[in-house]
Amino acid sequence: MFKRISLAAALAAAVVLPALAATPYDKPGFVTKVENGRLWVFKEGSKELEQFEQHGEPTINVSRIGEGPEGMTLKAPGNDVIDAYMATK
């Protein structure tokens, strides 16, 4: 049986769901985003995550080339975030 979904509901879901979508790389206390083959790591609920979602790549960030899952480059607002993320199982 098929359900009908209004166009407005479908468009709302298309806008909201990507922002809420988890990646397979999320760990407890962290939110990750994959952009251009790079894994961005943020502390859950951080102002940096909010800024990233609103404005894109932060002006100040650190990169660790090839140190992420599947050899991805890790990017984060600071080394402390990457260190904590990597230490979390």
Secondary structure by P-SEA (a helix, b strand, c coil): cbbbbcaaaaaaaaaccccccccccccccbbbbbcccbbbbbccccaaaaaaacccccccccccccccccccbbbcccaaaaaaaaacc
